[in-house]
């Protein structure tokens, strides 16, 4: 029975369910250095693998000589593409429907590409072996500029498909062309532009960046020759998908493959796909019969694993003189690198870029995207965003500011004028999405009032006058951003990976003593799943969160799920958790009715158990029901209290937010100071406010890094110029601004608990907020658009171009 001395509020607090600022249970082990990572794994007889990588961005391989390497003490084998061809593993499928070399076959297509895999008794010997492998190259013309990729005389990169003019996503019109993807009504959009009173057109580039998680990609593969079973421990955001990919590539029975993801030190999209290191380690273990570990170093991670962005967007908006938008037209040149290895759902070669209409009521729109090959590392991961949504949000939010500048209108006023109204939800966008819910006006008004927006604009006007008079060398920018994200990739009508629908799963088992375990198909990389998932269960079935163990990452125990990325954990797996819990609750109600000798309909739920309606003293707690489930269930009912749920959502979810950034820039040095950054997010039902704030802080820090410095840069011969943290901007506590967080709540009408997801929103909205602040600062000097990243050097260059440096 329940404790009658506790009030209802005290019983709810004891559960630590939805809305509770419950401390992260994961941190108990992390803060004590007791996390269990892949590189912590040490198996008897374990070997180590390392890659010979290409110094060239484009070259033909004339020969590979292993002789000297095989004489290095400790080196046992050197694998090349020729060796892999013998077992049909020289090429592997990508998530985007392309194929990718596991080891360079005939030629290399980007600097850092894997050429040979050296297997040795320890990592030092493997490294010595790598140095000793002699590869003879014949340099070829290099293609780095995506705008030159489709020119008639451009070097042909993918010789394996040069004559294949049909790709995974339709016709190709050039050997370096991957696909053309279009969406929207072109004729209607063109007609709207022909009648437009005002129109803007701007090339808005989102530079190539990299997720750079704290822990690099790595794995340990161990093949048991007796059982014919392969066990893989790895840094996998989607363990079940990796198992399926390995089964398809290696032709092993899937039930003979065991994939385990232990603790992961950050993912941010970098650990979704399959890398050559996983395949080579598996092959080496099968060949040698011993466990093989592969751990990449930081330079390898930055230069050779999946990049993000590299989208070059020509955006056009048509509008009336009063500022009402009438049409949107966008063309994207998407640089995919040497192979199309984007981690996008199969049917969406440009991800969810068609959310580019943003939060605005565009009557018509048209988008076309051309994917192209270049001599850069392949990829295109959702770096803390949901499949190209960050690019789309950046595009529309910069374009709206450019339109506001042309109209002489305040950017916040322009947004308010064009917002989708609350009464329009569910809203069908011109590019095909059904927005579930939103109240954009309330959110933006709250943001503007909180930051005292009118006062900021008055201060800015006064500073501009002082600048013109030569009294200051500092300019002030106020960046306004309002974004709508699309997350929860899962509806099978829209999303699949390699033909597998993007549902997710949960299995809950309650034990006789009133505790339980929940297993999910997702995998946390720092989001706090062990904490928040237990809170959902606590609220649903009345068992305290501290009595629920959450387990992920083991394909032998977890039900099949599509993993964690694209902010899909709460929108999809969170829903699976709630529906599984409700199945348990329904069975628990039947058990309680039997024990209390009433009909099920005579019971009502009361925090942590069932009470007979009108007889409050007749109550049975969930803890007591758990015990009864194993010794006195109704006749004909199976014992036990457990359930499995596979959730295929009816729609995506659409979190949104209003961000304001205030920045000062010294025109003589380009040095900027982020004076204030305010972020209001609406993620629907809030599970754990403390974890939400942590997610927002982390996402904003990455947005700050991207907008203000991050870029994977290449020289004209394809050398990576930012291949270490000496050159690639990763902000520390010294550079990171102070964040102010706020919220409104607009629950998702179709999600079981009304949650929408929040982990990626701050990256989606933060980048344009920073960029808008910089561009706003320079706008009164005549600048229309300054490309990212906005580091000191580029800010100074912008000032120099405008003729205002000292």
Secondary structure as GFF3:
##gff-version 3
##sequence-region A 1 806
A	DSSP	alpha_helix	8	15	.	.	.	ID=ss1
A	DSSP	alpha_helix	27	30	.	.	.	ID=ss2
A	DSSP	three_ten_helix	38	40	.	.	.	ID=ss3
A	DSSP	beta_strand	47	53	.	.	.	ID=ss4
A	DSSP	beta_strand	59	65	.	.	.	ID=ss5
A	DSSP	alpha_helix	67	70	.	.	.	ID=ss6
A	DSSP	beta_strand	75	79	.	.	.	ID=ss7
A	DSSP	alpha_helix	81	85	.	.	.	ID=ss8
A	DSSP	beta_strand	91	93	.	.	.	ID=ss9
A	DSSP	beta_strand	99	101	.	.	.	ID=ss10
A	DSSP	beta_strand	107	108	.	.	.	ID=ss11
A	DSSP	beta_strand	114	120	.	.	.	ID=ss12
A	DSSP	alpha_helix	123	132	.	.	.	ID=ss13
A	DSSP	beta_strand	134	139	.	.	.	ID=ss14
A	DSSP	three_ten_helix	146	148	.	.	.	ID=ss15
A	DSSP	three_ten_helix	159	161	.	.	.	ID=ss16
A	DSSP	beta_strand	166	167	.	.	.	ID=ss17
A	DSSP	beta_strand	170	171	.	.	.	ID=ss18
A	DSSP	beta_strand	177	184	.	.	.	ID=ss19
A	DSSP	alpha_helix	186	194	.	.	.	ID=ss20
A	DSSP	beta_strand	198	209	.	.	.	ID=ss21
A	DSSP	beta_strand	218	224	.	.	.	ID=ss22
A	DSSP	beta_strand	229	234	.	.	.	ID=ss23
A	DSSP	alpha_helix	239	250	.	.	.	ID=ss24
A	DSSP	three_ten_helix	254	256	.	.	.	ID=ss25
A	DSSP	beta_strand	257	260	.	.	.	ID=ss26
A	DSSP	alpha_helix	276	288	.	.	.	ID=ss27
A	DSSP	beta_strand	292	295	.	.	.	ID=ss28
A	DSSP	alpha_helix	298	304	.	.	.	ID=ss29
A	DSSP	beta_strand	308	319	.	.	.	ID=ss30
A	DSSP	beta_strand	325	335	.	.	.	ID=ss31
A	DSSP	three_ten_helix	353	355	.	.	.	ID=ss32
A	DSSP	beta_strand	365	372	.	.	.	ID=ss33
A	DSSP	alpha_helix	389	407	.	.	.	ID=ss34
A	DSSP	alpha_helix	411	418	.	.	.	ID=ss35
A	DSSP	three_ten_helix	422	424	.	.	.	ID=ss36
A	DSSP	beta_strand	427	428	.	.	.	ID=ss37
A	DSSP	beta_strand	434	435	.	.	.	ID=ss38
A	DSSP	alpha_helix	440	451	.	.	.	ID=ss39
A	DSSP	alpha_helix	453	468	.	.	.	ID=ss40
A	DSSP	beta_strand	474	484	.	.	.	ID=ss41
A	DSSP	beta_strand	496	497	.	.	.	ID=ss42
A	DSSP	beta_strand	500	501	.	.	.	ID=ss43
A	DSSP	beta_strand	504	510	.	.	.	ID=ss44
A	DSSP	beta_strand	516	520	.	.	.	ID=ss45
A	DSSP	alpha_helix	529	541	.	.	.	ID=ss46
A	DSSP	three_ten_helix	545	547	.	.	.	ID=ss47
A	DSSP	beta_strand	548	551	.	.	.	ID=ss48
A	DSSP	pi_helix	569	574	.	.	.	ID=ss49
A	DSSP	alpha_helix	575	596	.	.	.	ID=ss50
A	DSSP	three_ten_helix	600	602	.	.	.	ID=ss51
A	DSSP	beta_strand	603	605	.	.	.	ID=ss52
A	DSSP	beta_strand	609	612	.	.	.	ID=ss53
A	DSSP	beta_strand	615	621	.	.	.	ID=ss54
A	DSSP	alpha_helix	622	628	.	.	.	ID=ss55
A	DSSP	beta_strand	641	647	.	.	.	ID=ss56
A	DSSP	beta_strand	656	666	.	.	.	ID=ss57
A	DSSP	beta_strand	672	682	.	.	.	ID=ss58
A	DSSP	alpha_helix	689	708	.	.	.	ID=ss59
A	DSSP	beta_strand	740	743	.	.	.	ID=ss60
A	DSSP	alpha_helix	761	779	.	.	.	ID=ss61
A	DSSP	alpha_helix	792	801	.	.	.	ID=ss62
###
